[in-house]
């Protein structure tokens, strides 16, 4: 069974976007995964296809309506659909490599792309949406975040990467940032490849890579070295 992604969006033309190219694009063409972009406005009931309204209690901006979104979600994810329902949101739990692997091992995902000031909390609660964030910054909408999430997931699907081992030695897979990489030429602008990497001693190479990974992680992401890093 392939990984099936359904994306609820006001801009379905943004998909597949970059996901139609390279590894993800070839996997999409091969049927390793599928992508359905659903226009949220199709589930509005008024002549103007309205999907938002002013926030209760006042304030700037507009809020996406619960009734319209509920219809769109129910269409994409009918009873019995085992796929998780995700809402791309800056207030969500940070997306981690562990969560990406969980998603890649599952049947797919239904992804709601928020817009405006946010989504009516009632539909989040009523439809069990899992809020997911791709970083501590604000985007103009959830679509770029959905593309990021799907790219991270699709590359882990069986057969997508030419060398499956490469996916096991990357940043975050072992709780560390990835070690530095080098290739030819042996010297670049007076900077040589570290001698250990051309020594042929695989044990010492592994030790060097581990030490460099620990050093980079300590310098740049000490939070990853905590006993119980956030998921």
C-alpha positions in Angstrom: 0.0 0.0 0.0 1.4 3.4 -1.0 1.6 6.5 1.2 -1.5 8.6 0.5 -1.4 12.4 1.2 -4.5 14.6 1.1 -3.8 18.3 1.4 -6.6 20.7 2.2 -5.7 24.2 0.9 -6.9 27.4 -0.6 -4.1 27.1 -3.2 -4.1 23.6 -4.7 -2.0 24.9 -7.5 1.0 25.0 -5.1 1.1 21.2 -5.2 3.0 19.1 -6.0 5.4 22.0 -6.6 8.9 20.8 -5.7 7.5 17.4 -4.8 7.0 16.7 -8.4 10.8 16.8 -9.0 13.8 14.7 -8.1 13.3 11.7 -5.7 9.8 12.7 -4.6 8.7 13.3 -8.1 10.0 10.0 -9.4 8.3 8.2 -6.5 5.1 10.0 -7.2 5.1 9.0 -10.8 6.0 5.4 -9.8 3.0 5.3 -7.4 5.1 4.9 -4.3 3.0 7.7 -2.8 0.0 9.7 -4.0 -1.0 13.3 -3.5 -4.5 14.9 -3.6 -4.8 18.7 -3.3 -8.3 19.6 -2.2 -9.7 23.1 -2.6 -11.3 24.2 0.7 -13.5 26.8 -1.0 -15.4 23.9 -2.7 -17.0 23.3 0.7 -18.3 26.8 1.3 -22.0 27.2 1.0 -22.5 30.9 0.0 -22.2 32.4 -3.5 -18.9 34.0 -2.6 -17.3 30.7 -1.4 -16.4 32.3 1.9 -14.0 30.3 4.1 -13.2 32.9 6.8 -14.9 35.4 9.1 -13.9 38.1 11.7 -12.5 36.8 15.0 -14.9 36.4 18.0 -13.9 39.0 20.6 -12.5 41.4 18.0 -9.0 41.8 16.8 -7.1 42.0 13.5 -7.3 39.6 10.6 -9.7 36.8 9.8 -10.2 33.2 11.1 -10.9 30.1 9.0 -14.5 28.9 9.6 -15.1 25.6 11.5 -18.1 24.6 9.5 -16.4 24.9 6.1 -13.2 23.1 7.3 -15.2 20.3 8.9 -16.9 19.5 5.6 -13.5 19.5 3.8 -11.9 17.3 6.4 -14.9 14.9 6.3 -14.6 14.6 2.6 -10.9 13.9 2.6 -11.0 11.7 5.7 -14.3 9.7 6.0 -15.0 7.3 8.8 -12.5 4.4 8.9 -9.6 6.5 7.5 -6.6 5.5 9.6 -4.5 8.5 8.4 -3.5 11.1 11.0 -5.1 14.6 10.5 -2.4 17.3 10.7 -2.7 21.0 10.9 0.3 23.0 9.9 0.6 25.7 12.6 3.4 27.7 14.2 1.9 26.9 17.6 2.1 23.1 17.0 4.6 20.6 18.3 7.9 20.9 16.4 8.3 18.4 13.6 11.1 15.9 14.5 12.8 13.2 12.5 11.2 10.7 14.9 7.7 11.9 14.0 8.7 11.9 10.3 9.7 8.3 10.5 6.4 7.4 12.3 4.4 9.1 9.5 6.5 7.4 6.8 5.7 4.0 8.4 1.9 4.8 8.2 -0.7 4.9 5.5 -0.4 8.6 4.8 -1.7 11.9 6.2 -4.5 14.4 5.8 -2.9 17.8 6.0 -4.8 21.1 6.6 -3.0 24.2 5.5 -4.0 27.2 7.7 -4.3 30.8 6.4 -5.1 34.2 7.8 -4.9 34.5 11.6 -5.6 30.9 12.2 -8.3 28.2 12.4 -11.4 28.1 14.6 -10.4 26.0 17.6 -13.7 24.1 17.5 -12.8 22.2 14.3 -9.3 21.4 15.7 -11.0 19.8 18.7 -13.9 18.2 16.9 -11.8 16.6 14.2 -8.8 15.7 16.3 -6.2 17.7 14.4 -2.6 17.3 15.4 -0.9 20.7 15.2 2.6 20.6 13.7 5.2 23.3 13.4 8.2 23.3 11.1 10.0 26.1 13.0 9.7 29.1 15.2 8.8 31.5 12.5 5.6 32.7 10.7 4.8 31.8 7.1 2.0 33.3 5.0 0.2 30.0 5.0 0.6 26.3 5.8 1.4 25.2 2.2 5.2 25.7 2.4 5.2 23.9 5.7 3.1 21.0 4.2 5.6 20.7 1.4 8.5 20.5 3.9 6.7 17.8 5.9 5.9 15.7 2.9 9.4 16.0 1.5 10.9 14.8 4.8 8.4 11.8 4.8 8.5 10.8 1.2 12.3 10.4 1.1 12.0 7.8 3.8 9.5 5.6 1.9 10.9 2.2 0.8 12.8 2.5 -2.5 12.8 6.3 -2.7 16.4 6.8 -1.7 19.0 4.9 -3.8 21.0 4.0 -0.7 18.8 3.4 2.4 21.8 3.6 4.7 22.3 7.2 3.8 19.0 8.0 5.6 20.3 6.4 8.8 23.5 8.5 9.0 22.0 12.0 8.8 21.4 14.8 11.3 18.9 13.9 14.0 18.8 10.2 13.3 21.1 9.3 16.2 20.4 12.4 18.3 23.3 14.3 16.8 23.9 16.7 13.9 25.7 15.1 11.0 29.5 15.1 10.8 31.3 17.2 8.1 31.6 15.8 4.6 34.5 16.0 2.1 35.2 14.9 -1.5 37.7 15.6 -4.3 39.8 17.6 -4.9 42.0 16.5 -2.0 43.0 20.1 -1.5 40.8 23.2 -2.0 42.2 26.7 -1.6 44.9 25.4 0.8 42.4 23.3 2.8 43.1 19.6 2.7 40.8 16.7 3.4 41.5 15.6 7.0 44.1 12.8 6.9 42.0 10.4 8.9 39.4 10.3 6.0 42.0 9.1 3.5 43.8 6.7 5.9 41.7 3.7 5.0 41.3 2.9 8.8 37.5 2.5 9.0 37.5 2.3 12.8 39.3 5.6 13.1 37.1 7.2 10.5 34.0 6.2 12.4 35.5 7.5 15.7 36.4 10.8 13.9 32.9 11.2 12.5 31.3 10.5 15.8 33.6 13.0 17.6 32.9 15.7 15.0 29.1 15.1 15.2 29.2 15.5 19.0 31.3 18.6 18.7 28.9 20.2 16.2 25.9 19.3 18.2 27.3 20.7 21.4 28.1 24.0 19.6 24.9 24.4 17.6 22.2 22.3 19.1 22.9 21.5 22.8 19.2 20.9 23.3 19.6 17.6 21.3 22.0 16.4 24.0 19.4 16.6 26.7 18.3 13.3 28.3 14.8 13.6 26.9 14.8 15.9 23.9 11.4 17.2 22.7 9.5 15.1 20.1 
